Amino acid sequence: MTTGAFITEQDTRVFLRELDRRYPLIERGKGVWLYDAAGTSYLDAIGGGAMVASLGHGVPELVEAARAQAEKVSFLYNQQFTSPAQERLADELTGLAPEGFTRVHFVSGGSEANETAVRLARSYHVERGDADRWRIVSPAQAYHGPTAVTLSLTGRPALHHHYTPYLTEHLHIPPSTKRFDPTGQEALEALDLALEAAGPGTVSAFFCEPVSAASLPAYSPPAAFWEGLATRRDQHGFLICLDEVVTGMGRTGSWFAAEGLPFVPDVITTAKGLGAGFAPVGAVLCREEVYGAVAEGSRAFELGHTWDGAPLSCAVGLAVVRYLREHRLIERVQEAGPRLHRALDGALADCELVSEVRGRGFLSRGGSTWKHWKEGCSSTRPSPRPTGTRVTRRCSRRRSRAPTRSSTSSSSACARRCAQWSAK
Ligand SMILES: Cc1ncc(COP(=O)(O)O)c(C=O)c1O
């Protein structure tokens, strides 16, 4: 290993994620700063690169919580044991979740949480004698993780890389962005078509982020979409699972972003901010009714990961909750979020490339014209059957509604961008 400030493929035995990238060799972090081996400081404005270190680096209270727990007992397998840390964190999270959420299953990260949520939704139906339900519907432009099940939940073929043979064909609908579907009506129509084509009795859950993180940053559907979704849940009997891997634990100005929605979901997953970068920990929370299906059925939710609910991870999760409370961070995000939004709005008002500033709390973002093109096109990329035909038709319709502001406005330019997007 070199002791220089950067690591390249030549310097390392690590199987790098991107072989042509130079990686800063970070030795330590404090607050929002990271320091490399040569003493250069980097402003870490994105939580360690993945919206995880939301409380900053080197937080003494979290370090101490991890140390103290490791001294007592660091690991226990939760098929045989539980611990005060796991019990207390479960109490805390159910207290912070929306009304009616009574149970938590701990895991180590976001993908594990989402994959567990998919299994839980399936178990709910099977336990109630509804074994035909397995399909998931999700917005196409989403990211729920890189494991086989979670990767199947995105409708962006570019993200599937060469792993398609391992992926299951779930159903995708376009997101209802402000530009192309401001009322959410088209997305609801797409949902209806997907349900109809698949057979509503085969659909287990609708899976989405309340406010998108990486794949359509800071985007949230309009209220009418959420209301329509909840109505269809009541009609058709699927569950609504919210991926709050990024939005959970305060980022949007509430403990869970579900709080701002006009319905109560059935399952919520959370991860990144729960360990805040001091321990890998995630959680799947569910309503009593979902738990009740298992409790009154087989009485077992089989399969688990070795580190599920380990005392060390849960103790860090508890310390994070305590820290958020003691420093009033949720309230402070609530107060500062609109200011951030207004500041971005003002600063970007004259920027031709930016057509809107969107988001909630500290999950804000200026959407560019180009970005809108990507949204419009990518959301209409052919998705797994049976919604593919419909989706392709929408794409050509949207192209004909292209803005005329710049050279990107021609339909051929749109088609080009679609091709570029899918190649990514
Ligand atoms: C919304 C969302 N869900 C799930 C995941 C996957 O989480 P993990 O990388 O912890 O498995 C991510 C990761 O970026 C994410 O942003």
The ligand as an SDF file (V2000), in Angstrom:
LIG
                    3D

 16 16  0  0  0  0  0  0  0  0999 V2000
  -33.2060    4.8790   -1.2630 C   0  0  0  0  0  0  0  0  0  0  0  0
  -32.1830    3.8020   -1.0660 C   0  0  0  0  0  0  0  0  0  0  0  0
  -32.6090    2.5650   -0.7500 N   0  0  0  0  0  0  0  0  0  0  0  0
  -31.7450    1.5530   -0.5520 C   0  0  0  0  0  0  0  0  0  0  0  0
  -30.3790    1.7440   -0.6800 C   0  0  0  0  0  0  0  0  0  0  0  0
  -29.4270    0.6070   -0.4540 C   0  0  0  0  0  0  0  0  0  0  0  0
  -28.8580    0.7210    0.8040 O   0  0  0  0  0  0  0  0  0  0  0  0
  -27.5110   -0.0420    1.1730 P   0  0  0  0  0  0  0  0  0  0  0  0
  -26.4580    0.5060    0.2630 O   0  0  0  0  0  0  0  0  0  0  0  0
  -27.2790    0.2930    2.6200 O   0  0  0  0  0  0  0  0  0  0  0  0
  -27.7180   -1.4840    0.9640 O   0  0  0  0  0  0  0  0  0  0  0  0
  -29.8960    3.0290   -0.9930 C   0  0  0  0  0  0  0  0  0  0  0  0
  -28.4550    3.2450   -1.1380 C   0  0  0  0  0  0  0  0  0  0  0  0
  -27.9880    4.2440   -1.5980 O   0  0  0  0  0  0  0  0  0  0  0  0
  -30.8150    4.0750   -1.2100 C   0  0  0  0  0  0  0  0  0  0  0  0
  -30.4190    5.3060   -1.5170 O   0  0  0  0  0  0  0  0  0  0  0  0
  1  2  1  0
  2  3  1  0
  2 15  2  0
  3  4  2  0
  4  5  1  0
  5  6  1  0
  5 12  2  0
  6  7  1  0
  7  8  1  0
  8  9  2  0
  8 10  1  0
  8 11  1  0
 12 13  1  0
 12 15  1  0
 13 14  2  0
 15 16  1  0
M  END
$$$$
